């Protein structure tokens, strides 16, 4: 069963919350981070992307960058831009996108749960990216940014959340520059705190990493390091836990994660389409954007026109958690055999476009000559994600895209 604990959150006063809050460190590069933080001296980007306060071109993995993050983190606390709550609390973090609001419980997840598989994952992590975030956690002795978890929806937790959000005004409530709403409540009532913790402990068998696999691994591994180095380790120290927002699975939607390719592997457009017909039913749709209508149906943009590609029976296995995925079909029946793109993690002939940008982004990149063709996929479902995690499988790279992204800076978990 899942162990989720209250903690003494370090967070901004109400009047500073919107300025402190920022997108996660890994959805932008240094130049974009600098632009986002421009004119916002309190933005957490000065801590999560601290290279923006150093000379241009600095190595983002240098000791100088991590030291700057630490100095800024201390400064934010000294200036009162981040203040620690006086008692352990849970928090409710809600996000609104296109009229839909999802409500998450912010709590401290267990390092042990990650190590023993109660927290399940569906993606591989890269050691270099893990190490970068581990250094950041070690340096600041804190989980600066939360990770995004899902759990099997539970009516009893939903009822507690609904009562709180209806009876109490949110501590923070703002619409970010991307148009998404962010709403945040502090759960201070001791009975509510006790009941939430107990419900997770007795009725939630597993939680699932939805977004933030590298941050999750880094947080858990730093916790294990600190445990191994403490001869007086008891098990209740704060480093045994890390910052996570837990959303019920029935409130979450995964959006499409699409592909664009730089070339057609020396094939003409006509030759390429003929090869596609071996495994797909190909239908020309014209210049109006065509979106995939169901699983195993893809859209392709090539030479100014949209196409429907429907995988033929026998090209996939509905009984295989991985083989049924459209990303698998596209890789095994098109990208690999036709375009000779076999390693999605390392090939420089393919790029990935989150569905939040819309299908018009695919046609734009083809039309301007940046890429040769684009492919849109039907989104993976939460049921598929959970099935893959439960069976111990790993999704292919760049399969899921969750939106809205969690805003960093609404609450931080210190490890002491």
NORDADA-V752155 format. One record per residue. N is the residue number from 1. RES is the residue in one small letter. PSI is psi in radians with two decimals (none if undefined). D_LAST is the distance of its C-alpha to the last C-alpha in Angstrom with 1 decimal. Layout:
BEGIN
((N | RES | PSI | D_LAST) (N | RES | PSI | D_LAST))
END
This chain:
BEGIN
((1 | x | 2.71 | 25.1) (2 | x | 2.35 | 22.1) (3 | x | 1.98 | 18.8) (4 | x | 2.12 | 17.3) (5 | x | 2.64 | 14.8) (6 | x | 2.82 | 14.2) (7 | x | 2.85 | 10.9) (8 | x | 1.67 | 10.3) (9 | x | 2.46 | 11.7) (10 | x | 2.08 | 11.9) (11 | x | 2.88 | 15.6) (12 | x | 2.61 | 18.8) (13 | x | 2.71 | 21.3) (14 | x | -0.70 | 24.2) (15 | x | -0.23 | 26.5) (16 | x | -0.14 | 24.4) (17 | x | -0.81 | 23.4) (18 | x | -0.64 | 26.4) (19 | x | -0.62 | 26.2) (20 | x | -0.71 | 22.5) (21 | x | 2.49 | 22.9) (22 | x | 2.93 | 24.3) (23 | x | 2.80 | 25.3) (24 | x | 2.69 | 23.2) (25 | x | -0.48 | 23.3) (26 | x | 0.18 | 25.6) (27 | x | 0.23 | 28.5) (28 | x | 2.81 | 29.7) (29 | x | -3.12 | 30.6) (30 | x | -0.73 | 29.9) (31 | x | -0.75 | 33.1) (32 | x | -0.69 | 32.4) (33 | x | -0.73 | 28.9) (34 | x | -0.71 | 30.5) (35 | x | -0.73 | 33.1) (36 | x | -0.59 | 30.7) (37 | x | -0.11 | 28.7) (38 | x | 2.21 | 31.9) (39 | x | 0.11 | 32.2) (40 | x | 1.47 | 28.7) (41 | x | -0.38 | 26.7) (42 | x | -0.06 | 23.7) (43 | x | 2.40 | 23.7) (44 | x | -0.23 | 20.5) (45 | x | -0.44 | 22.8) (46 | x | -0.25 | 22.3) (47 | x | -0.78 | 18.8) (48 | x | -0.49 | 19.6) (49 | x | 1.05 | 23.0) (50 | x | -0.20 | 22.6) (51 | x | -0.32 | 25.8) (52 | x | -0.27 | 27.7) (53 | x | 0.17 | 27.0) (54 | x | 2.92 | 28.5) (55 | x | 2.52 | 32.1) (56 | x | 2.44 | 33.6) (57 | x | -0.05 | 33.7) (58 | x | 2.53 | 30.6) (59 | x | 2.09 | 29.2) (60 | x | -0.23 | 26.4) (61 | x | 0.26 | 24.7) (62 | x | 2.75 | 25.1) (63 | x | -0.59 | 22.5) (64 | x | -0.69 | 23.8) (65 | x | -0.79 | 22.7) (66 | x | -0.66 | 19.1) (67 | x | -0.67 | 19.0) (68 | x | -0.68 | 20.5) (69 | x | -0.78 | 18.0) (70 | x | -0.81 | 15.2) (71 | x | -0.73 | 17.5) (72 | x | -0.69 | 18.4) (73 | x | -0.74 | 14.9) (74 | x | -0.69 | 14.4) (75 | x | -0.73 | 18.0) (76 | x | -0.64 | 17.6) (77 | x | -0.71 | 15.0) (78 | x | -0.64 | 17.4) (79 | x | -0.09 | 20.3) (80 | x | 0.30 | 19.0) (81 | x | -0.31 | 19.5) (82 | x | 2.21 | 15.9) (83 | x | 2.40 | 14.8) (84 | x | 2.38 | 12.1) (85 | x | 2.66 | 13.8) (86 | x | -0.13 | 14.1) (87 | x | 2.73 | 13.9) (88 | x | 2.30 | 13.0) (89 | x | 2.78 | 15.8) (90 | x | 2.90 | 17.6) (91 | x | 2.60 | 19.3) (92 | x | 2.18 | 22.7) (93 | x | 2.01 | 23.5) (94 | x | 2.55 | 27.2) (95 | x | 2.43 | 29.1) (96 | x | 2.20 | 32.9) (97 | x | 2.17 | 35.2) (98 | x | 0.75 | 39.0) (99 | x | -0.10 | 39.0) (100 | x | 2.31 | 36.7) (101 | x | 2.32 | 33.3) (102 | x | 2.44 | 30.7) (103 | x | 2.11 | 27.9) (104 | x | 2.63 | 24.5) (105 | x | 2.10 | 21.7) (106 | x | 2.07 | 18.3) (107 | x | 3.05 | 15.8) (108 | x | 1.98 | 13.1) (109 | x | 2.77 | 15.2) (110 | x | 2.29 | 15.0) (111 | x | -0.74 | 14.8) (112 | x | -0.70 | 17.5) (113 | x | -0.63 | 19.6) (114 | x | -0.74 | 19.7) (115 | x | -0.54 | 20.6) (116 | x | 0.10 | 23.2) (117 | x | 0.10 | 24.9) (118 | x | -0.62 | 24.1) (119 | x | 2.02 | 22.8) (120 | x | 2.57 | 26.0) (121 | x | 2.79 | 26.7) (122 | x | 0.10 | 30.0) (123 | x | 2.66 | 29.7) (124 | x | 2.67 | 29.4) (125 | x | 2.70 | 26.7) (126 | x | 2.27 | 27.5) (127 | x | -0.64 | 25.6) (128 | x | -0.66 | 25.9) (129 | x | -0.63 | 24.3) (130 | x | -0.84 | 21.5) (131 | x | -0.68 | 20.9) (132 | x | -0.84 | 20.9) (133 | x | -0.53 | 18.1) (134 | x | -0.74 | 16.1) (135 | x | -0.70 | 16.5) (136 | x | -0.74 | 15.4) (137 | x | -0.79 | 12.1) (138 | x | -0.82 | 11.6) (139 | x | -0.74 | 12.8) (140 | x | -0.16 | 10.7) (141 | x | 0.76 | 7.4) (142 | x | 2.64 | 8.1) (143 | x | 1.73 | 11.0) (144 | x | -0.66 | 13.3) (145 | x | 2.49 | 16.2) (146 | x | 2.83 | 16.9) (147 | x | 2.78 | 19.2) (148 | x | 1.93 | 22.4) (149 | x | 2.71 | 23.2) (150 | x | 2.71 | 26.3) (151 | x | 2.72 | 27.1) (152 | x | 2.13 | 30.5) (153 | x | 2.45 | 31.4) (154 | x | 2.14 | 31.4) (155 | x | -0.67 | 33.6) (156 | x | -0.67 | 31.5) (157 | x | -0.73 | 28.4) (158 | x | -0.71 | 30.8) (159 | x | -0.71 | 32.4) (160 | x | -0.81 | 29.1) (161 | x | -0.80 | 28.3) (162 | x | -0.74 | 31.9) (163 | x | -0.74 | 32.1) (164 | x | -0.82 | 29.0) (165 | x | -0.41 | 30.1) (166 | x | -0.47 | 33.6) (167 | x | -0.42 | 32.9) (168 | x | 2.40 | 30.1) (169 | x | 2.58 | 30.3) (170 | x | 2.59 | 27.6) (171 | x | -0.73 | 24.9) (172 | x | 2.53 | 25.6) (173 | x | 1.83 | 28.9) (174 | x | 2.80 | 30.4) (175 | x | 2.14 | 32.5) (176 | x | 3.04 | 31.3) (177 | x | -0.34 | 33.8) (178 | x | 0.04 | 34.5) (179 | x | -0.01 | 35.7) (180 | x | 2.44 | 33.0) (181 | x | 2.51 | 31.7) (182 | x | 2.21 | 28.0) (183 | x | 2.41 | 27.3) (184 | x | 2.19 | 24.0) (185 | x | 2.58 | 23.6) (186 | x | 2.17 | 20.8) (187 | x | 1.76 | 21.3) (188 | x | -0.41 | 20.7) (189 | x | 2.21 | 23.4) (190 | x | -0.63 | 22.1) (191 | x | -0.75 | 25.1) (192 | x | -0.75 | 24.4) (193 | x | -0.83 | 20.8) (194 | x | -0.73 | 21.9) (195 | x | -0.72 | 24.9) (196 | x | -0.81 | 23.1) (197 | x | -0.75 | 20.7) (198 | x | -0.67 | 23.8) (199 | x | -0.73 | 25.9) (200 | x | -0.75 | 23.7) (201 | x | -0.51 | 23.4) (202 | x | -0.32 | 27.2) (203 | x | -0.06 | 28.9) (204 | x | 1.77 | 27.1) (205 | x | -0.62 | 27.9) (206 | x | 2.69 | 26.4) (207 | x | 2.84 | 24.6) (208 | x | 2.30 | 25.7) (209 | x | 2.00 | 24.3) (210 | x | -0.86 | 26.7) (211 | x | 2.34 | 25.5) (212 | x | 0.72 | 22.7) (213 | x | -0.68 | 23.2) (214 | x | -0.73 | 21.9) (215 | x | -0.66 | 18.7) (216 | x | -0.87 | 18.3) (217 | x | -0.76 | 19.1) (218 | x | -0.79 | 16.9) (219 | x | -0.77 | 13.8) (220 | x | -0.71 | 14.9) (221 | x | -0.63 | 15.9) (222 | x | -0.71 | 12.7) (223 | x | -0.75 | 11.0) (224 | x | -0.71 | 14.0) (225 | x | -0.85 | 13.9) (226 | x | -0.62 | 10.6) (227 | x | -0.82 | 12.1) (228 | x | -0.48 | 15.4) (229 | x | -0.05 | 14.3) (230 | x | 1.85 | 12.6) (231 | x | -0.28 | 15.8) (232 | x | 0.41 | 14.2) (233 | x | 2.30 | 12.7) (234 | x | -0.61 | 13.3) (235 | x | -0.24 | 12.8) (236 | x | 0.12 | 10.8) (237 | x | 2.69 | 7.2) (238 | x | -0.48 | 5.6) (239 | x | -0.15 | 6.7) (240 | x | 0.03 | 10.0) (241 | x | 2.79 | 10.5) (242 | x | 2.87 | 11.5) (243 | x | 2.17 | 13.3) (244 | x | 2.57 | 17.0) (245 | x | 2.14 | 20.0) (246 | x | 2.00 | 22.4) (247 | x | 2.44 | 26.1) (248 | x | 2.41 | 29.0) (249 | x | -0.49 | 31.2) (250 | x | -0.05 | 34.4) (251 | x | -0.12 | 33.1) (252 | x | 2.57 | 32.5) (253 | x | 2.29 | 35.1) (254 | x | 2.31 | 35.0) (255 | x | 2.94 | 37.2) (256 | x | 2.65 | 39.4) (257 | x | 1.86 | 38.3) (258 | x | 2.97 | 41.5) (259 | x | 2.52 | 43.0) (260 | x | 2.50 | 45.2) (261 | x | 2.54 | 47.2) (262 | x | -0.46 | 48.6) (263 | x | 3.01 | 51.9) (264 | x | 0.42 | 54.2) (265 | x | 0.78 | 54.5) (266 | x | 0.30 | 57.9) (267 | x | 2.57 | 59.3) (268 | x | 2.88 | 61.2) (269 | x | -0.72 | 60.1) (270 | x | -0.76 | 63.1) (271 | x | -0.70 | 62.3) (272 | x | -0.83 | 58.6) (273 | x | -0.67 | 59.6) (274 | x | -0.69 | 62.1) (275 | x | -0.61 | 59.5) (276 | x | -0.58 | 57.2) (277 | x | -0.23 | 60.0) (278 | x | -0.61 | 59.7) (279 | x | -0.11 | 56.6) (280 | x | 2.57 | 56.4) (281 | x | 2.04 | 58.8) (282 | x | 2.17 | 58.9) (283 | x | 2.24 | 60.0) (284 | x | 2.30 | 60.4) (285 | x | -0.16 | 59.0) (286 | x | -2.80 | 60.0) (287 | x | -0.28 | 58.2) (288 | x | 2.39 | 56.4) (289 | x | 2.32 | 52.7) (290 | x | 2.18 | 52.6) (291 | x | 2.51 | 49.4) (292 | x | 2.43 | 49.0) (293 | x | -0.36 | 50.2) (294 | x | 3.05 | 48.8) (295 | x | 2.52 | 47.2) (296 | x | 0.13 | 49.1) (297 | x | 2.29 | 50.6) (298 | x | 2.75 | 49.5) (299 | x | 2.55 | 50.7) (300 | x | 2.44 | 51.7) (301 | x | 2.15 | 52.6) (302 | x | 2.28 | 55.1) (303 | x | 0.72 | 57.8) (304 | x | 0.12 | 57.3) (305 | x | 2.67 | 57.5) (306 | x | 2.55 | 55.4) (307 | x | 2.62 | 56.0) (308 | x | 2.26 | 55.0) (309 | x | 2.06 | 54.2) (310 | x | 2.12 | 54.2) (311 | x | 2.30 | 53.4) (312 | x | 2.62 | 56.4) (313 | x | 2.43 | 56.3) (314 | x | -0.18 | 55.4) (315 | x | -0.02 | 53.0) (316 | x | 2.87 | 50.0) (317 | x | 1.86 | 49.1) (318 | x | -0.21 | 47.9) (319 | x | -0.04 | 46.9) (320 | x | 2.06 | 44.5) (321 | x | -0.54 | 41.0) (322 | x | -0.72 | 40.9) (323 | x | -0.39 | 44.6) (324 | x | -0.26 | 44.9) (325 | x | 2.45 | 42.6) (326 | x | -0.53 | 44.4) (327 | x | -0.60 | 42.2) (328 | x | -0.80 | 43.6) (329 | x | -0.81 | 47.1) (330 | x | -0.72 | 47.0) (331 | x | -0.79 | 45.6) (332 | x | -0.41 | 48.0) (333 | x | -0.14 | 51.1) (334 | x | -1.09 | 50.9) (335 | x | -0.78 | 48.3) (336 | x | -1.09 | 48.9) (337 | x | -0.53 | 52.6) (338 | x | -0.77 | 54.0) (339 | x | -0.10 | 51.7) (340 | x | 0.63 | 50.4) (341 | x | 1.78 | 46.8) (342 | x | -0.37 | 45.2) (343 | x | 1.65 | 41.6) (344 | x | -0.43 | 39.9) (345 | x | -0.47 | 36.8) (346 | x | -0.33 | 38.7) (347 | x | 2.37 | 42.0) (348 | x | 0.17 | 42.7) (349 | x | 0.02 | 45.5) (350 | x | 2.58 | 43.4) (351 | x | 2.90 | 40.8) (352 | x | 2.44 | 39.0) (353 | x | 2.04 | 39.1) (354 | x | 2.45 | 36.9) (355 | x | -0.30 | 39.1) (356 | x | -0.40 | 37.6) (357 | x | -0.21 | 39.9) (358 | x | 2.78 | 43.0) (359 | x | -0.35 | 45.9) (360 | x | -0.43 | 47.5) (361 | x | -0.59 | 44.9) (362 | x | -0.86 | 46.4) (363 | x | -0.60 | 50.0) (364 | x | -0.77 | 49.0) (365 | x | -0.54 | 47.6) (366 | x | -0.80 | 50.7) (367 | x | -0.56 | 53.1) (368 | x | 0.06 | 51.8) (369 | x | 0.07 | 52.3) (370 | x | -0.65 | 48.6) (371 | x | 2.94 | 48.9) (372 | x | -0.66 | 51.9) (373 | x | 2.78 | 51.0) (374 | x | 2.61 | 48.3) (375 | x | 2.25 | 47.4) (376 | x | 2.46 | 45.7) (377 | x | 2.64 | 44.4) (378 | x | 2.38 | 44.1) (379 | x | 2.57 | 40.5) (380 | x | 2.59 | 38.8) (381 | x | 2.78 | 38.1) (382 | x | -0.60 | 35.0) (383 | x | -0.74 | 37.1) (384 | x | -0.76 | 37.7) (385 | x | -0.82 | 34.1) (386 | x | -0.67 | 33.1) (387 | x | -0.71 | 36.2) (388 | x | -0.79 | 35.3) (389 | x | -0.71 | 31.7) (390 | x | -0.53 | 33.1) (391 | x | 0.10 | 35.7) (392 | x | 0.30 | 33.3) (393 | x | 2.92 | 35.0) (394 | x | 2.28 | 33.7) (395 | x | 2.63 | 35.0) (396 | x | 2.83 | 36.9) (397 | x | 2.56 | 35.2) (398 | x | 0.96 | 35.0) (399 | x | -0.69 | 36.0) (400 | x | 2.54 | 33.9) (401 | x | 2.03 | 33.0) (402 | x | 2.45 | 31.0) (403 | x | 2.50 | 31.5) (404 | x | 2.73 | 30.3) (405 | x | 2.57 | 27.2) (406 | x | 2.37 | 23.9) (407 | x | 2.25 | 23.2) (408 | x | 2.58 | 19.9) (409 | x | -0.19 | 18.3) (410 | x | -0.54 | 19.0) (411 | x | 2.53 | 15.4) (412 | x | 2.56 | 12.2) (413 | x | 2.05 | 9.1) (414 | x | 2.56 | 5.7) (415 | x | 0.16 | 3.8) (416 | x | none | 0.0))
END
